[in-house]
Amino acid sequence: MKKLIYIVLVLSIISCDGPEARRPIKVKTGSYIKESIKRNKDLLAKEEKQIQSIIKKDTANNYTSGKNGSWFFYNTKNDQETYTIQPDDLVTMKYSILSLTNDTIYSFNDIGTVTYKVDKQDLFLGLRSSVKLLKENETATFLYPSSLGYGYHGDDNKIGTNVPLKAVVSILNVEKEKDSILN
């Protein structure tokens, strides 16, 4: 009996240590992130080269660089309007989305007329910044690298992974924010 108690006591002391965590054989720090950054930079350079090639071939239009990496030209310019769209303005607009080879992805009819509270609602990054470059009754065509479009994820419908886009944007009406000092 004493031997049994002694064995149980020894086993309980030995088993108190608990399992030891397994350690990785190799520790990699930051290599995945560095590879991802390089891949994204290479992709952006390729897409910018593609956009510059389109701009070079399109001698009929005068392209302007957007602040965020997009390029655009005016289809219709409104020189009489002086007010530029500000955050919190309510904008009524139409837009279509095309591939850089002019294949229609979403037409004006597919999207319909959109009422957008500037910087308060969700649009893809390039379109959010493009709206603020236009005035009421203006239409412009924008070229976006995929990072300003739907990026790596796509839109879960017609726009795939890393697709650079072209968008034709028409501002139909602008309701200025009531508290704006620019009114």
Sequence and secondary structure as in RCSB ss.txt:
>XXXX:A:sequence
MKKLIYIVLVLSIISCDGPEARRPIKVKTGSYIKESIKRNKDLLAKEEKQIQSIIKKDTANNYTSGKNGSWFFYN
TKNDQETYTIQPDDLVTMKYSILSLTNDTIYSFNDIGTVTYKVDKQDLFLGLRSSVKLLKENETATFLYPSSLGY
GYHGDDNKIGTNVPLKAVVSILNVEKEKDSILN
>XXXX:A:secstr
 HHHHHHHHHHHHHGGG       SS   SHHHHHHHHHHHHHHHHHHHHHHHHHHH TTS  EE TTS EEEEE
E  SS      TT EEEEEEEEEETT  EEE HHHH  EEEETTTS   HHHHHHHTT  TT EEEEEE GGGTT
TTT  SSS  TT  EEEEEEEEEEE  TT TT 
